[in-house]
Structure formats: C-alpha cells, structure tokens
C-alpha cells in the first residue's frame, strides 16, 4: 500500500472507497467523500483496509 492507492474500508457497517493520503507502520489515513463532508480524512488500521 502506498500514497495515492484507491482502497475500500468499512464505515457505519457499509463499504466506502477512498484514496490513501498517508501510510504508517500500522495505520493509514484515507481521504473519502461523504454526503455532507467532501474530502474527509479518516484513520484506519492497515489490517482493516481492503485493497
């Protein structure tokens, strides 16, 4: 996984798609568009992200 990759992650029991912004040893920050908040950045553990 590297910056710029498109990934899927769970949010509120649904699957969302976003773009990786930063990657660390055990976590990654993902930019995703939500209905009322475009470009929101969420943090997820790498083991919880689907490539």
N, C-alpha and C positions, 0 to 999 in steps of 0.2 A: 504494500500500500504506500502510495506517495501523494504529494500535494497535487491536486487537480483531478484525481480519480473520481468517478461517479460511483457512489455506493448507496446501498439501501440499509435502513435501520428502522427499528420499531419506535413508534411514538403513539401513546394513548391506544395501545393494542392494535394499531394499524401500521402499515408499512409505508415509510416515506423515502423519497430519494433526494440525495444532496451531493454536494461536492466537498471533498476533503480540503480544509484550509491549513491545518497544522497537524503534524503527527509526532507523537511522543512514544516512549517505550511501551506504555500500557494503555494509552488513551489517544483519541483523535478528536479534533474539532471539525464539525461539519456545518457548512452553510446550506440552509434549506429554505424554501419558500412556504410560508403558512398563509392561510386566507387573510388574516389581519396583520401579519408581520412578515413582509418580504425580506429575504436575506438574513433571517435569524440564524445565529450560530449556536449549535448545541454540542455538548461534550458527551461522547460515548466511549465505553471501553472497547478496545480493538476486538476482543472476543465476541462482542455483541453486534458487530457490524458484518453485514453480508456484502461481499464484493460484487 
